[in-house]
Structure formats: C-alpha cells, structure tokens
C-alpha cells in the first residue's frame, strides 16, 4: 500500500487486516468476523484489538485519520473499506 506515492510500512497483522477489508471492499465487516478471521478469537471475545489496529491503519493511510474515508466505521457493526478518498 502506498500513500502519496510512498510505500507505507505495515505490521503483519495490519497487512492481513487491510487485505481482508480490501477483498471485501464495500461490505460491512463485523468486528467478530475480523477477530475470528484475523486473530483466531472465538465469538464473544471482548477486546479492542480490531479498533486499535484500524486506528493504526488510519494513521498510516488516511489523509485525516479523525475523518476516515478509506476505512470507515459502521456503527454497531464493524468496519468497511470504501477504497476511495475524496480529493
């Protein structure tokens, strides 16, 4: 992944999470699905792992992480990769 034509260094988990979201671009992905698919956690696990990793990706990829356009929050569900950035 690049930002402003520069490579963005990602951890293995960040890369895996981003890839998972990109492969499902436009779809809302529940946190539980991400926890299970990326981290192997059982359903019902309470953790902020997904949120922390999404925040890290936003810092690295978004022009304005506090107003994300690539990885957006779907309230009460999880996240969605939109694949677009307003210019």
PDB file of N, CA, C and O in Angstrom, chain B, residues numbered from 101:
ATOM      1  N   UNK B 101       0.852  -1.166   0.000  1.00  0.00           N
ATOM      2  CA  UNK B 101       0.000   0.000   0.000  1.00  0.00           C
ATOM      3  C   UNK B 101       0.900   1.232   0.000  1.00  0.00           C
ATOM      4  O   UNK B 101       1.974   1.244   0.602  1.00  0.00           O
ATOM      5  N   UNK B 102       0.435   2.254  -0.685  1.00  0.00           N
ATOM      6  CA  UNK B 102       1.193   3.500  -0.724  1.00  0.00           C
ATOM      7  C   UNK B 102       0.307   4.666  -0.303  1.00  0.00           C
ATOM      8  O   UNK B 102      -0.921   4.594  -0.351  1.00  0.00           O
ATOM      9  N   UNK B 103       0.963   5.725   0.106  1.00  0.00           N
ATOM     10  CA  UNK B 103       0.297   6.986   0.415  1.00  0.00           C
ATOM     11  C   UNK B 103       1.176   8.074  -0.173  1.00  0.00           C
ATOM     12  O   UNK B 103       2.369   8.147   0.120  1.00  0.00           O
ATOM     13  N   UNK B 104       0.584   8.914  -0.999  1.00  0.00           N
ATOM     14  CA  UNK B 104       1.344   9.962  -1.686  1.00  0.00           C
ATOM     15  C   UNK B 104       2.537   9.373  -2.442  1.00  0.00           C
ATOM     16  O   UNK B 104       3.635   9.929  -2.436  1.00  0.00           O
ATOM     17  N   UNK B 105       2.291   8.239  -3.090  1.00  0.00           N
ATOM     18  CA  UNK B 105       3.296   7.534  -3.892  1.00  0.00           C
ATOM     19  C   UNK B 105       4.484   7.014  -3.092  1.00  0.00           C
ATOM     20  O   UNK B 105       5.518   6.678  -3.669  1.00  0.00           O
ATOM     21  N   UNK B 106       4.350   6.944  -1.779  1.00  0.00           N
ATOM     22  CA  UNK B 106       5.404   6.399  -0.919  1.00  0.00           C
ATOM     23  C   UNK B 106       4.901   5.105  -0.276  1.00  0.00           C
ATOM     24  O   UNK B 106       3.746   5.038   0.146  1.00  0.00           O
ATOM     25  N   UNK B 107       5.751   4.078  -0.195  1.00  0.00           N
ATOM     26  CA  UNK B 107       5.336   2.844   0.472  1.00  0.00           C
ATOM     27  C   UNK B 107       5.025   3.097   1.953  1.00  0.00           C
ATOM     28  O   UNK B 107       5.696   3.886   2.619  1.00  0.00           O
ATOM     29  N   UNK B 108       4.007   2.416   2.442  1.00  0.00           N
ATOM     30  CA  UNK B 108       3.616   2.536   3.843  1.00  0.00           C
ATOM     31  C   UNK B 108       3.992   1.230   4.546  1.00  0.00           C
ATOM     32  O   UNK B 108       3.488   0.168   4.182  1.00  0.00           O
ATOM     33  N   UNK B 109       4.873   1.298   5.547  1.00  0.00           N
ATOM     34  CA  UNK B 109       5.237   0.075   6.269  1.00  0.00           C
ATOM     35  C   UNK B 109       4.080  -0.384   7.158  1.00  0.00           C
ATOM     36  O   UNK B 109       3.515   0.397   7.924  1.00  0.00           O
ATOM     37  N   UNK B 110       3.745  -1.658   7.038  1.00  0.00           N
ATOM     38  CA  UNK B 110       2.667  -2.241   7.838  1.00  0.00           C
ATOM     39  C   UNK B 110       3.187  -3.457   8.593  1.00  0.00           C
ATOM     40  O   UNK B 110       4.048  -4.188   8.102  1.00  0.00           O
ATOM     41  N   UNK B 111       2.655  -3.659   9.786  1.00  0.00           N
ATOM     42  CA  UNK B 111       2.951  -4.899  10.505  1.00  0.00           C
ATOM     43  C   UNK B 111       2.224  -6.037   9.791  1.00  0.00           C
ATOM     44  O   UNK B 111       1.361  -5.795   8.946  1.00  0.00           O
ATOM     45  N   UNK B 112       2.571  -7.268  10.129  1.00  0.00           N
ATOM     46  CA  UNK B 112       1.930  -8.431   9.507  1.00  0.00           C
ATOM     47  C   UNK B 112       0.419  -8.420   9.761  1.00  0.00           C
ATOM     48  O   UNK B 112      -0.362  -8.687   8.848  1.00  0.00           O
ATOM     49  N   UNK B 113       0.007  -8.113  10.989  1.00  0.00           N
ATOM     50  CA  UNK B 113      -1.428  -8.090  11.311  1.00  0.00           C
ATOM     51  C   UNK B 113      -2.130  -6.942  10.598  1.00  0.00           C
ATOM     52  O   UNK B 113      -3.251  -7.111  10.117  1.00  0.00           O
ATOM     53  N   UNK B 114      -1.493  -5.781  10.520  1.00  0.00           N
ATOM     54  CA  UNK B 114      -2.084  -4.658   9.794  1.00  0.00           C
ATOM     55  C   UNK B 114      -2.294  -5.034   8.328  1.00  0.00           C
ATOM     56  O   UNK B 114      -3.345  -4.759   7.750  1.00  0.00           O
ATOM     57  N   UNK B 115      -1.284  -5.663   7.741  1.00  0.00           N
ATOM     58  CA  UNK B 115      -1.384  -6.080   6.345  1.00  0.00           C
ATOM     59  C   UNK B 115      -2.517  -7.074   6.162  1.00  0.00           C
ATOM     60  O   UNK B 115      -3.320  -6.938   5.239  1.00  0.00           O
ATOM     61  N   UNK B 116      -2.587  -8.065   7.026  1.00  0.00           N
ATOM     62  CA  UNK B 116      -3.626  -9.097   6.946  1.00  0.00           C
ATOM     63  C   UNK B 116      -5.017  -8.459   7.085  1.00  0.00           C
ATOM     64  O   UNK B 116      -5.930  -8.792   6.330  1.00  0.00           O
ATOM     65  N   UNK B 117      -5.172  -7.551   8.043  1.00  0.00           N
ATOM     66  CA  UNK B 117      -6.442  -6.868   8.248  1.00  0.00           C
ATOM     67  C   UNK B 117      -6.804  -6.030   7.025  1.00  0.00           C
ATOM     68  O   UNK B 117      -7.935  -6.098   6.542  1.00  0.00           O
ATOM     69  N   UNK B 118      -5.870  -5.251   6.526  1.00  0.00           N
ATOM     70  CA  UNK B 118      -6.128  -4.413   5.363  1.00  0.00           C
ATOM     71  C   UNK B 118      -6.495  -5.271   4.147  1.00  0.00           C
ATOM     72  O   UNK B 118      -7.430  -4.950   3.413  1.00  0.00           O
ATOM     73  N   UNK B 119      -5.774  -6.328   3.948  1.00  0.00           N
ATOM     74  CA  UNK B 119      -6.075  -7.228   2.829  1.00  0.00           C
ATOM     75  C   UNK B 119      -7.479  -7.801   2.953  1.00  0.00           C
ATOM     76  O   UNK B 119      -8.224  -7.851   1.974  1.00  0.00           O
ATOM     77  N   UNK B 120      -7.838  -8.228   4.150  1.00  0.00           N
ATOM     78  CA  UNK B 120      -9.175  -8.791   4.401  1.00  0.00           C
ATOM     79  C   UNK B 120     -10.251  -7.756   4.061  1.00  0.00           C
ATOM     80  O   UNK B 120     -11.242  -8.081   3.406  1.00  0.00           O
ATOM     81  N   UNK B 121     -10.059  -6.519   4.504  1.00  0.00           N
ATOM     82  CA  UNK B 121     -11.025  -5.457   4.234  1.00  0.00           C
ATOM     83  C   UNK B 121     -11.093  -5.135   2.737  1.00  0.00           C
ATOM     84  O   UNK B 121     -12.181  -4.976   2.185  1.00  0.00           O
ATOM     85  N   UNK B 122      -9.940  -5.040   2.086  1.00  0.00           N
ATOM     86  CA  UNK B 122      -9.903  -4.722   0.652  1.00  0.00           C
ATOM     87  C   UNK B 122     -10.603  -5.806  -0.160  1.00  0.00           C
ATOM     88  O   UNK B 122     -11.339  -5.504  -1.099  1.00  0.00           O
ATOM     89  N   UNK B 123     -10.377  -7.058   0.198  1.00  0.00           N
ATOM     90  CA  UNK B 123     -11.012  -8.163  -0.529  1.00  0.00           C
ATOM     91  C   UNK B 123     -12.536  -8.121  -0.404  1.00  0.00           C
ATOM     92  O   UNK B 123     -13.242  -8.727  -1.211  1.00  0.00           O
ATOM     93  N   UNK B 124     -13.034  -7.422   0.585  1.00  0.00           N
ATOM     94  CA  UNK B 124     -14.471  -7.306   0.825  1.00  0.00           C
ATOM     95  C   UNK B 124     -14.928  -5.847   0.709  1.00  0.00           C
ATOM     96  O   UNK B 124     -15.909  -5.439   1.331  1.00  0.00           O
ATOM     97  N   UNK B 125     -14.204  -5.078  -0.092  1.00  0.00           N
ATOM     98  CA  UNK B 125     -14.472  -3.642  -0.247  1.00  0.00           C
ATOM     99  C   UNK B 125     -15.952  -3.384  -0.507  1.00  0.00           C
ATOM    100  O   UNK B 125     -16.588  -4.050  -1.324  1.00  0.00           O
ATOM    101  N   UNK B 126     -16.481  -2.391   0.216  1.00  0.00           N
ATOM    102  CA  UNK B 126     -17.875  -2.015   0.078  1.00  0.00           C
ATOM    103  C   UNK B 126     -18.807  -2.777   0.997  1.00  0.00           C
ATOM    104  O   UNK B 126     -19.962  -2.385   1.165  1.00  0.00           O
ATOM    105  N   UNK B 127     -18.334  -3.854   1.593  1.00  0.00           N
ATOM    106  CA  UNK B 127     -19.151  -4.650   2.514  1.00  0.00           C
ATOM    107  C   UNK B 127     -18.834  -4.271   3.956  1.00  0.00           C
ATOM    108  O   UNK B 127     -17.686  -3.987   4.299  1.00  0.00           O
ATOM    109  N   UNK B 128     -19.854  -4.270   4.785  1.00  0.00           N
ATOM    110  CA  UNK B 128     -19.661  -4.036   6.221  1.00  0.00           C
ATOM    111  C   UNK B 128     -19.207  -5.334   6.860  1.00  0.00           C
ATOM    112  O   UNK B 128     -19.862  -6.368   6.724  1.00  0.00           O
ATOM    113  N   UNK B 129     -18.079  -5.275   7.558  1.00  0.00           N
ATOM    114  CA  UNK B 129     -17.499  -6.472   8.180  1.00  0.00           C
ATOM    115  C   UNK B 129     -17.622  -6.344   9.694  1.00  0.00           C
ATOM    116  O   UNK B 129     -17.062  -5.420  10.283  1.00  0.00           O
ATOM    117  N   UNK B 130     -18.351  -7.262  10.333  1.00  0.00           N
ATOM    118  CA  UNK B 130     -18.492  -7.205  11.797  1.00  0.00           C
ATOM    119  C   UNK B 130     -17.146  -7.416  12.508  1.00  0.00           C
ATOM    120  O   UNK B 130     -16.289  -8.162  12.034  1.00  0.00           O
ATOM    121  N   UNK B 131     -16.983  -6.748  13.644  1.00  0.00           N
ATOM    122  CA  UNK B 131     -15.766  -6.917  14.450  1.00  0.00           C
ATOM    123  C   UNK B 131     -15.524  -8.392  14.771  1.00  0.00           C
ATOM    124  O   UNK B 131     -14.389  -8.865  14.723  1.00  0.00           O
ATOM    125  N   UNK B 132     -16.595  -9.114  15.098  1.00  0.00           N
ATOM    126  CA  UNK B 132     -16.460 -10.528  15.464  1.00  0.00           C
ATOM    127  C   UNK B 132     -15.861 -11.344  14.318  1.00  0.00           C
ATOM    128  O   UNK B 132     -15.052 -12.243  14.547  1.00  0.00           O
ATOM    129  N   UNK B 133     -16.260 -11.029  13.091  1.00  0.00           N
ATOM    130  CA  UNK B 133     -15.700 -11.722  11.928  1.00  0.00           C
ATOM    131  C   UNK B 133     -14.213 -11.416  11.793  1.00  0.00           C
ATOM    132  O   UNK B 133     -13.413 -12.308  11.512  1.00  0.00           O
ATOM    133  N   UNK B 134     -13.849 -10.155  11.994  1.00  0.00           N
ATOM    134  CA  UNK B 134     -12.434  -9.779  11.918  1.00  0.00           C
ATOM    135  C   UNK B 134     -11.634 -10.460  13.019  1.00  0.00           C
ATOM    136  O   UNK B 134     -10.542 -10.969  12.764  1.00  0.00           O
ATOM    137  N   UNK B 135     -12.157 -10.478  14.232  1.00  0.00           N
ATOM    138  CA  UNK B 135     -11.459 -11.135  15.348  1.00  0.00           C
ATOM    139  C   UNK B 135     -11.247 -12.619  15.064  1.00  0.00           C
ATOM    140  O   UNK B 135     -10.179 -13.166  15.340  1.00  0.00           O
ATOM    141  N   UNK B 136     -12.264 -13.258  14.515  1.00  0.00           N
ATOM    142  CA  UNK B 136     -12.172 -14.683  14.214  1.00  0.00           C
ATOM    143  C   UNK B 136     -11.225 -14.952  13.048  1.00  0.00           C
ATOM    144  O   UNK B 136     -10.357 -15.821  13.137  1.00  0.00           O
ATOM    145  N   UNK B 137     -11.389 -14.212  11.962  1.00  0.00           N
ATOM    146  CA  UNK B 137     -10.627 -14.473  10.738  1.00  0.00           C
ATOM    147  C   UNK B 137      -9.172 -14.030  10.814  1.00  0.00           C
ATOM    148  O   UNK B 137      -8.291 -14.706  10.283  1.00  0.00           O
ATOM    149  N   UNK B 138      -8.912 -12.907  11.467  1.00  0.00           N
ATOM    150  CA  UNK B 138      -7.551 -12.360  11.504  1.00  0.00           C
ATOM    151  C   UNK B 138      -6.776 -12.858  12.719  1.00  0.00           C
ATOM    152  O   UNK B 138      -5.606 -13.224  12.609  1.00  0.00           O
ATOM    153  N   UNK B 139      -7.431 -12.872  13.872  1.00  0.00           N
ATOM    154  CA  UNK B 139      -6.740 -13.226  15.115  1.00  0.00           C
ATOM    155  C   UNK B 139      -7.079 -14.615  15.642  1.00  0.00           C
ATOM    156  O   UNK B 139      -6.414 -15.105  16.555  1.00  0.00           O
ATOM    157  N   UNK B 140      -8.098 -15.253  15.087  1.00  0.00           N
ATOM    158  CA  UNK B 140      -8.475 -16.591  15.535  1.00  0.00           C
ATOM    159  C   UNK B 140      -9.205 -16.621  16.863  1.00  0.00           C
ATOM    160  O   UNK B 140      -9.263 -17.668  17.508  1.00  0.00           O
ATOM    161  N   UNK B 141      -9.766 -15.493  17.286  1.00  0.00           N
ATOM    162  CA  UNK B 141     -10.506 -15.427  18.542  1.00  0.00           C
ATOM    163  C   UNK B 141     -11.879 -16.047  18.384  1.00  0.00           C
ATOM    164  O   UNK B 141     -12.467 -16.024  17.303  1.00  0.00           O
ATOM    165  N   UNK B 142     -12.381 -16.602  19.475  1.00  0.00           N
ATOM    166  CA  UNK B 142     -13.727 -17.165  19.500  1.00  0.00           C
ATOM    167  C   UNK B 142     -14.772 -16.061  19.557  1.00  0.00           C
ATOM    168  O   UNK B 142     -14.503 -14.945  20.002  1.00  0.00           O
ATOM    169  N   UNK B 143     -15.976 -16.402  19.093  1.00  0.00           N
ATOM    170  CA  UNK B 143     -17.088 -15.451  19.167  1.00  0.00           C
ATOM    171  C   UNK B 143     -17.317 -15.063  20.623  1.00  0.00           C
ATOM    172  O   UNK B 143     -17.182 -15.889  21.526  1.00  0.00           O
ATOM    173  N   UNK B 144     -17.657 -13.820  20.835  1.00  0.00           N
ATOM    174  CA  UNK B 144     -17.931 -13.349  22.189  1.00  0.00           C
ATOM    175  C   UNK B 144     -16.711 -12.815  22.913  1.00  0.00           C
ATOM    176  O   UNK B 144     -16.830 -12.344  24.044  1.00  0.00           O
ATOM    177  N   UNK B 145     -15.548 -12.875  22.299  1.00  0.00           N
ATOM    178  CA  UNK B 145     -14.335 -12.348  22.915  1.00  0.00           C
ATOM    179  C   UNK B 145     -14.430 -10.830  22.977  1.00  0.00           C
ATOM    180  O   UNK B 145     -14.709 -10.175  21.972  1.00  0.00           O
ATOM    181  N   UNK B 146     -14.197 -10.279  24.153  1.00  0.00           N
ATOM    182  CA  UNK B 146     -14.236  -8.831  24.325  1.00  0.00           C
ATOM    183  C   UNK B 146     -12.812  -8.290  24.294  1.00  0.00           C
ATOM    184  O   UNK B 146     -12.005  -8.574  25.179  1.00  0.00           O
ATOM    185  N   UNK B 147     -12.519  -7.513  23.269  1.00  0.00           N
ATOM    186  CA  UNK B 147     -11.198  -6.929  23.114  1.00  0.00           C
ATOM    187  C   UNK B 147     -11.284  -5.731  22.187  1.00  0.00           C
ATOM    188  O   UNK B 147     -12.203  -5.633  21.374  1.00  0.00           O
ATOM    189  N   UNK B 148     -10.343  -4.833  22.307  1.00  0.00           N
ATOM    190  CA  UNK B 148     -10.273  -3.655  21.439  1.00  0.00           C
ATOM    191  C   UNK B 148      -9.226  -3.836  20.338  1.00  0.00           C
ATOM    192  O   UNK B 148      -8.838  -2.875  19.674  1.00  0.00           O
ATOM    193  N   UNK B 149      -8.778  -5.065  20.155  1.00  0.00           N
ATOM    194  CA  UNK B 149      -7.730  -5.368  19.184  1.00  0.00           C
ATOM    195  C   UNK B 149      -8.057  -4.836  17.793  1.00  0.00           C
ATOM    196  O   UNK B 149      -7.216  -4.191  17.168  1.00  0.00           O
ATOM    197  N   UNK B 150      -9.248  -5.092  17.308  1.00  0.00           N
ATOM    198  CA  UNK B 150      -9.626  -4.631  15.967  1.00  0.00           C
ATOM    199  C   UNK B 150      -9.564  -3.113  15.903  1.00  0.00           C
ATOM    200  O   UNK B 150      -8.999  -2.551  14.965  1.00  0.00           O
ATOM    201  N   UNK B 151     -10.142  -2.449  16.895  1.00  0.00           N
ATOM    202  CA  UNK B 151     -10.187  -0.995  16.906  1.00  0.00           C
ATOM    203  C   UNK B 151      -8.784  -0.385  16.931  1.00  0.00           C
ATOM    204  O   UNK B 151      -8.519   0.607  16.252  1.00  0.00           O
ATOM    205  N   UNK B 152      -7.902  -0.977  17.706  1.00  0.00           N
ATOM    206  CA  UNK B 152      -6.521  -0.483  17.804  1.00  0.00           C
ATOM    207  C   UNK B 152      -5.808  -0.630  16.462  1.00  0.00           C
ATOM    208  O   UNK B 152      -5.105   0.285  16.033  1.00  0.00           O
ATOM    209  N   UNK B 153      -5.981  -1.758  15.804  1.00  0.00           N
ATOM    210  CA  UNK B 153      -5.324  -1.978  14.516  1.00  0.00           C
ATOM    211  C   UNK B 153      -5.925  -1.094  13.421  1.00  0.00           C
ATOM    212  O   UNK B 153      -5.200  -0.598  12.559  1.00  0.00           O
ATOM    213  N   UNK B 154      -7.230  -0.897  13.450  1.00  0.00           N
ATOM    214  CA  UNK B 154      -7.853   0.005  12.475  1.00  0.00           C
ATOM    215  C   UNK B 154      -7.338   1.427  12.693  1.00  0.00           C
ATOM    216  O   UNK B 154      -7.033   2.131  11.731  1.00  0.00           O
ATOM    217  N   UNK B 155      -7.242   1.846  13.947  1.00  0.00           N
ATOM    218  CA  UNK B 155      -6.721   3.190  14.239  1.00  0.00           C
ATOM    219  C   UNK B 155      -5.292   3.336  13.714  1.00  0.00           C
ATOM    220  O   UNK B 155      -4.933   4.384  13.176  1.00  0.00           O
ATOM    221  N   UNK B 156      -4.491   2.307  13.866  1.00  0.00           N
ATOM    222  CA  UNK B 156      -3.118   2.348  13.369  1.00  0.00           C
ATOM    223  C   UNK B 156      -3.090   2.447  11.841  1.00  0.00           C
ATOM    224  O   UNK B 156      -2.310   3.219  11.282  1.00  0.00           O
ATOM    225  N   UNK B 157      -3.938   1.669  11.168  1.00  0.00           N
ATOM    226  CA  UNK B 157      -4.022   1.752   9.709  1.00  0.00           C
ATOM    227  C   UNK B 157      -4.469   3.136   9.268  1.00  0.00           C
ATOM    228  O   UNK B 157      -3.944   3.687   8.301  1.00  0.00           O
ATOM    229  N   UNK B 158      -5.430   3.688   9.972  1.00  0.00           N
ATOM    230  CA  UNK B 158      -5.911   5.029   9.627  1.00  0.00           C
ATOM    231  C   UNK B 158      -4.797   6.063   9.753  1.00  0.00           C
ATOM    232  O   UNK B 158      -4.659   6.934   8.894  1.00  0.00           O
ATOM    233  N   UNK B 159      -4.006   5.972  10.813  1.00  0.00           N
ATOM    234  CA  UNK B 159      -2.892   6.916  10.988  1.00  0.00           C
ATOM    235  C   UNK B 159      -1.915   6.826   9.825  1.00  0.00           C
ATOM    236  O   UNK B 159      -1.366   7.836   9.384  1.00  0.00           O
ATOM    237  N   UNK B 160      -1.705   5.621   9.336  1.00  0.00           N
ATOM    238  CA  UNK B 160      -0.733   5.407   8.273  1.00  0.00           C
ATOM    239  C   UNK B 160      -1.286   5.721   6.883  1.00  0.00           C
ATOM    240  O   UNK B 160      -0.532   6.132   6.001  1.00  0.00           O
ATOM    241  N   UNK B 161      -2.589   5.533   6.675  1.00  0.00           N
ATOM    242  CA  UNK B 161      -3.138   5.601   5.322  1.00  0.00           C
ATOM    243  C   UNK B 161      -4.052   6.783   5.029  1.00  0.00           C
ATOM    244  O   UNK B 161      -4.103   7.266   3.898  1.00  0.00           O
ATOM    245  N   UNK B 162      -4.768   7.247   6.035  1.00  0.00           N
ATOM    246  CA  UNK B 162      -5.759   8.298   5.802  1.00  0.00           C
ATOM    247  C   UNK B 162      -5.099   9.676   5.749  1.00  0.00           C
ATOM    248  O   UNK B 162      -4.107   9.919   6.438  1.00  0.00           O
ATOM    249  N   UNK B 163      -5.644  10.569   4.941  1.00  0.00           N
ATOM    250  CA  UNK B 163      -5.180  11.955   4.932  1.00  0.00           C
ATOM    251  C   UNK B 163      -5.528  12.644   6.244  1.00  0.00           C
ATOM    252  O   UNK B 163      -4.750  13.450   6.753  1.00  0.00           O
ATOM    253  N   UNK B 164      -6.700  12.326   6.791  1.00  0.00           N
ATOM    254  CA  UNK B 164      -7.145  12.872   8.062  1.00  0.00           C
ATOM    255  C   UNK B 164      -7.735  11.714   8.875  1.00  0.00           C
ATOM    256  O   UNK B 164      -8.923  11.416   8.752  1.00  0.00           O
ATOM    257  N   UNK B 165      -6.916  11.065   9.701  1.00  0.00           N
ATOM    258  CA  UNK B 165      -7.381   9.888  10.437  1.00  0.00           C
ATOM    259  C   UNK B 165      -8.620  10.115  11.307  1.00  0.00           C
ATOM    260  O   UNK B 165      -9.363   9.173  11.582  1.00  0.00           O
ATOM    261  N   UNK B 166      -8.844  11.357  11.739  1.00  0.00           N
ATOM    262  CA  UNK B 166     -10.028  11.612  12.569  1.00  0.00           C
ATOM    263  C   UNK B 166     -11.304  11.694  11.736  1.00  0.00           C
ATOM    264  O   UNK B 166     -12.406  11.674  12.285  1.00  0.00           O
ATOM    265  N   UNK B 167     -11.160  11.785  10.417  1.00  0.00           N
ATOM    266  CA  UNK B 167     -12.300  11.758   9.496  1.00  0.00           C
ATOM    267  C   UNK B 167     -11.972  10.776   8.372  1.00  0.00           C
ATOM    268  O   UNK B 167     -11.729  11.182   7.236  1.00  0.00           O
ATOM    269  N   UNK B 168     -11.968   9.478   8.699  1.00  0.00           N
ATOM    270  CA  UNK B 168     -11.527   8.470   7.744  1.00  0.00           C
ATOM    271  C   UNK B 168     -12.434   8.380   6.516  1.00  0.00           C
ATOM    272  O   UNK B 168     -13.650   8.554   6.592  1.00  0.00           O
ATOM    273  N   UNK B 169     -11.794   8.104   5.395  1.00  0.00           N
ATOM    274  CA  UNK B 169     -12.515   7.929   4.140  1.00  0.00           C
ATOM    275  C   UNK B 169     -12.244   6.570   3.509  1.00  0.00           C
ATOM    276  O   UNK B 169     -13.056   6.091   2.717  1.00  0.00           O
ATOM    277  N   UNK B 170     -11.131   5.945   3.839  1.00  0.00           N
ATOM    278  CA  UNK B 170     -10.804   4.633   3.280  1.00  0.00           C
ATOM    279  C   UNK B 170     -11.381   3.502   4.112  1.00  0.00           C
ATOM    280  O   UNK B 170     -12.014   2.588   3.581  1.00  0.00           O
ATOM    281  N   UNK B 171     -11.162   3.566   5.409  1.00  0.00           N
ATOM    282  CA  UNK B 171     -11.675   2.554   6.325  1.00  0.00           C
ATOM    283  C   UNK B 171     -12.654   3.262   7.252  1.00  0.00           C
ATOM    284  O   UNK B 171     -12.252   3.999   8.153  1.00  0.00           O
ATOM    285  N   UNK B 172     -13.930   3.032   7.024  1.00  0.00           N
ATOM    286  CA  UNK B 172     -14.956   3.745   7.776  1.00  0.00           C
ATOM    287  C   UNK B 172     -15.611   2.822   8.806  1.00  0.00           C
ATOM    288  O   UNK B 172     -15.698   1.609   8.619  1.00  0.00           O
ATOM    289  N   UNK B 173     -16.063   3.430   9.884  1.00  0.00           N
ATOM    290  CA  UNK B 173     -16.768   2.703  10.930  1.00  0.00           C
ATOM    291  C   UNK B 173     -18.220   2.538  10.532  1.00  0.00           C
ATOM    292  O   UNK B 173     -18.858   3.480  10.063  1.00  0.00           O
ATOM    293  N   UNK B 174     -18.737   1.337  10.720  1.00  0.00           N
ATOM    294  CA  UNK B 174     -20.161   1.071  10.549  1.00  0.00           C
ATOM    295  C   UNK B 174     -20.714   0.923  11.965  1.00  0.00           C
ATOM    296  O   UNK B 174     -20.535  -0.120  12.593  1.00  0.00           O
ATOM    297  N   UNK B 175     -21.390   1.968  12.476  1.00  0.00           N
ATOM    298  CA  UNK B 175     -21.839   1.966  13.869  1.00  0.00           C
ATOM    299  C   UNK B 175     -22.624   0.700  14.251  1.00  0.00           C
ATOM    300  O   UNK B 175     -23.537   0.266  13.548  1.00  0.00           O
ATOM    301  N   UNK B 176     -22.229   0.136  15.384  1.00  0.00           N
ATOM    302  CA  UNK B 176     -22.894  -1.051  15.907  1.00  0.00           C
ATOM    303  C   UNK B 176     -22.529  -2.337  15.194  1.00  0.00           C
ATOM    304  O   UNK B 176     -23.047  -3.397  15.545  1.00  0.00           O
ATOM    305  N   UNK B 177     -21.641  -2.275  14.193  1.00  0.00           N
ATOM    306  CA  UNK B 177     -21.299  -3.478  13.451  1.00  0.00           C
ATOM    307  C   UNK B 177     -19.791  -3.695  13.370  1.00  0.00           C
ATOM    308  O   UNK B 177     -19.269  -4.653  13.939  1.00  0.00           O
ATOM    309  N   UNK B 178     -19.094  -2.812  12.668  1.00  0.00           N
ATOM    310  CA  UNK B 178     -17.665  -3.014  12.472  1.00  0.00           C
ATOM    311  C   UNK B 178     -17.093  -1.976  11.538  1.00  0.00           C
ATOM    312  O   UNK B 178     -17.185  -0.775  11.794  1.00  0.00           O
ATOM    313  N   UNK B 179     -16.497  -2.444  10.445  1.00  0.00           N
ATOM    314  CA  UNK B 179     -15.794  -1.548   9.538  1.00  0.00           C
ATOM    315  C   UNK B 179     -16.078  -1.889   8.085  1.00  0.00           C
ATOM    316  O   UNK B 179     -16.536  -2.984   7.758  1.00  0.00           O
ATOM    317  N   UNK B 180     -15.790  -0.913   7.217  1.00  0.00           N
ATOM    318  CA  UNK B 180     -15.954  -1.088   5.783  1.00  0.00           C
ATOM    319  C   UNK B 180     -14.809  -0.377   5.083  1.00  0.00           C
ATOM    320  O   UNK B 180     -14.468   0.756   5.422  1.00  0.00           O
ATOM    321  N   UNK B 181     -14.211  -1.059   4.089  1.00  0.00           N
ATOM    322  CA  UNK B 181     -13.210  -0.420   3.249  1.00  0.00           C
ATOM    323  C   UNK B 181     -13.938   0.143   2.044  1.00  0.00           C
ATOM    324  O   UNK B 181     -14.577  -0.597   1.296  1.00  0.00           O
ATOM    325  N   UNK B 182     -13.842   1.454   1.853  1.00  0.00           N
ATOM    326  CA  UNK B 182     -14.533   2.097   0.746  1.00  0.00           C
ATOM    327  C   UNK B 182     -13.675   2.136  -0.506  1.00  0.00           C
ATOM    328  O   UNK B 182     -14.195   2.156  -1.622  1.00  0.00           O
ATOM    329  N   UNK B 183     -12.358   2.148  -0.321  1.00  0.00           N
ATOM    330  CA  UNK B 183     -11.462   2.165  -1.450  1.00  0.00           C
ATOM    331  C   UNK B 183     -11.399   3.497  -2.179  1.00  0.00           C
ATOM    332  O   UNK B 183     -10.831   3.589  -3.267  1.00  0.00           O
ATOM    333  N   UNK B 184     -11.977   4.520  -1.586  1.00  0.00           N
ATOM    334  CA  UNK B 184     -11.920   5.826  -2.246  1.00  0.00           C
ATOM    335  C   UNK B 184     -11.614   6.907  -1.232  1.00  0.00           C
ATOM    336  O   UNK B 184     -11.890   6.787  -0.038  1.00  0.00           O
ATOM    337  N   UNK B 185     -11.040   7.951  -1.755  1.00  0.00           N
ATOM    338  CA  UNK B 185     -10.665   9.076  -0.911  1.00  0.00           C
ATOM    339  C   UNK B 185     -11.124  10.328  -1.633  1.00  0.00           C
ATOM    340  O   UNK B 185     -10.841  10.505  -2.818  1.00  0.00           O
ATOM    341  N   UNK B 186     -11.837  11.202  -0.919  1.00  0.00           N
ATOM    342  CA  UNK B 186     -12.255  12.460  -1.533  1.00  0.00           C
ATOM    343  C   UNK B 186     -11.031  13.322  -1.775  1.00  0.00           C
ATOM    344  O   UNK B 186     -10.094  13.312  -0.977  1.00  0.00           O
ATOM    345  N   UNK B 187     -11.034  14.064  -2.868  1.00  0.00           N
ATOM    346  CA  UNK B 187      -9.894  14.933  -3.168  1.00  0.00           C
ATOM    347  C   UNK B 187     -10.295  16.374  -3.046  1.00  0.00           C
ATOM    348  O   UNK B 187      -9.471  17.263  -3.260  1.00  0.00           O
TER     349      UNK B 187
END
